[in-house]
Amino acid sequence: MEQPEEQLPLKKDKSGLDKITDDEIRLVEQGNTTAVSYNKIEKRIREVLFELENFRKTKSVVSKIWIII
């Protein structure tokens, strides 16, 4: 699927930063770094995949702590 031109990835430099809106800056500040919406299961799968990849690279376990009572 091809993205519209205005949604193509921007360069991480001054010219790219000048193209994002104040609303987009607020979203990034709130932790929303993608325009794709995921449901709860998809979010958790992505978290686990990220954690596995991070562990593979660093051999360090830094993850959410699950407390079962």
Residue pairs with C-beta under 8 A, 6 or more apart in sequence:
7 35
10 16
10 17
10 19
10 20
38 46
47 64
51 63
54 60
54 62
55 61
